[in-house]
Amino acid sequence: MNKTYKLTLTAMMVAIGTITSNLVAIPIGFTKVFPMQHFLNVLSAVLLGPYYAVAQAFLVSLIRNLMGTGSIFAFPGSMVGAFLASLLFLKTKKMYLAFAGEVIGTGILGALLSYPIATLILGQKATLFGFIPLFIFSSFAGALLGFVVLVVFLRKKVLVMNENKSPAIKN
């Protein structure tokens, strides 16, 4: 996949993530559950790799925050999840590990990184273990959807395995 193609696909995922932030967001406490971001993280992790996956997660988080449809917690959660998902997939070429990387990266590591933001920067009283269930729920739902879509696309030959054992969109 050439650079222009990867940039275009990344831009399309950013647009989808930004648009769906108005449609599929569940406010819980002082954060918002946004499963579409995790869906996109798994897709970009498998199809594009770590740099583009993290860039996609950052840009969606930034635009959502600028539009007022996101929260500051989107940055650590989505970016760490996208990075871990793509790193695990890059090293193993197993899609279920991209799913697991998104859930662990966002649900646990992203939640741990969000705690200092809530307490130090925002001055909110937060319990560390208050973030983890919310982040795990959101990341599990979205990552599972991404995993299922990738498996179905592979079976229906919308995606084909390239020489690197990575799925690529069929030309």
N, C-alpha and C positions, 0 to 999 in steps of 0.2 A: 504494500500500500504506500503510495507516494505521499509526500508532505502536504501537498495541496488537498488531497483527498481526506487526509486525517484532520486537517484544519477545518475543512468544510463539515465533516461529520461531527467534530467537536462543537462547531458553531450551531449546528442543528440541534444537538443535545442541549446546549445552553438555552436556545430558544424554547425548546420543549419544556425544560426545567423551569424556566421563568414563567411561561404561560400557565403551566399546570399548578404553579404555586398559588394561584388565585382559585383554583378549582379543588385541589385535594390537599388541604392543610387542616390539621385538627389541633386547635389550641388546647393545651393541657398545662395548667399552672402558668409559669412565666416562660414557657418554651412552646414550640409548635412541632407537632409530629408531621413529618413530610415524607411519606414513603416513596414518592416519585423520584426524589433525589437519590435514594438508595438503588432504585431500579436503574437509573441512568448511570450510577457509579459502577454497577456490575457490568452493564453493557460496555461502557467506555474502558473499564479495566481489561475486559477480554478482547474487545475489538481494536483498541487504540494503544494501550500500554500506559505505564505510570505517569509520564509527563503530561499527556493529553487528559488522562483521567483526573489528575489533581487540578490541572488548569480548568477543566470543565466544572469540577466541584467548587473551586474558588470563584469562578465567574458567576455561576448560578447563585451562590451565597451572596456575593457582592451585589448583584442586580436585585435580588430579592430584598436585601437590606435597604438598598437605595429606594426601592419602591414601597417599603413599609410592609411587605408581606412575609418577611423572614425575621429571624432573631440572630443575635450575635453568636449564639451557640451553633449556628449552621456551619461556621468556619471550621472549628476544630473537629466537629463530628464528621462532616462530609469529606473533608480533605484527608483526614487520617484513614477513614474507611476506604476511600477511593485508592489511596496509596497502598494500603495493606492488601486490598483485593487484587490490585494489579501486580503487586510484587509476588504474591503467592501464585497467581496464575502464570506469571512470567517464568518463575522457577520450576513449576510442576506441570504446566499445561493441563491442569485439571479444573474444570469449571466449578465444581462443588467447593473447591478451595477459594475461588474468587468470592463465592457466596459467603463462606465462613469468614474470609478476610474482611468483608464489608460489615458483617455482624459484629465481629470482635473489634475491628478498628473503630467503628462508630459506636457500637453499643457499650463497649467497655472503655477503650482508650479515649475515644472522643468525649465520653461522659466524664472521665477522670480529668481531662483537660478543661472541660467546661466548668467544673467546680470552682477553680480559682477565679475564673471570669465572673461568676455569679457573686462570689463573696468579696473579692478585692476590688474589682472594677465597678460592678453595678451596686455593690453594697447590699445585696439581697441576702437574707438568711436562707441558706440552702443546705440540704443534707446531701452528702456525697452519694449515698445510695438512693436518693430521690431521682437523680438523673439516669442512673443505669437502667432501671426497668423501662423508662420512657424511650430512651435511645435504642435499647434492644428491641422493643416492640416495633418501633418505626423501621429500624434497619432490617429486621427479620422479614417483615411484610414486603418491603420494597425489594430486598435482595432476592427473596424467593421468587417474586414475580419476574425479575431479571433473569434468574437462572432458568426458570421454566420457559421463558420466551426464547432464550438462546438454544436450549435443547430442542424445542419445537422447530425453530428455524434450521437447525442442523439436520433434523430428520426430514424436513420438507425440502431440503436442498436450497433454501434461501441463502444459507451460509454454507461454505465449503471449507474443508481443512486445507490450508496451504502447506508448503514444504516445511515450515517451522512448527507444524502441528498446532497452529493457531487458526481459529475460525476467521474467515474473511467473507465479505459480501460477494456473492456470485455476480460476475459481469455479464 
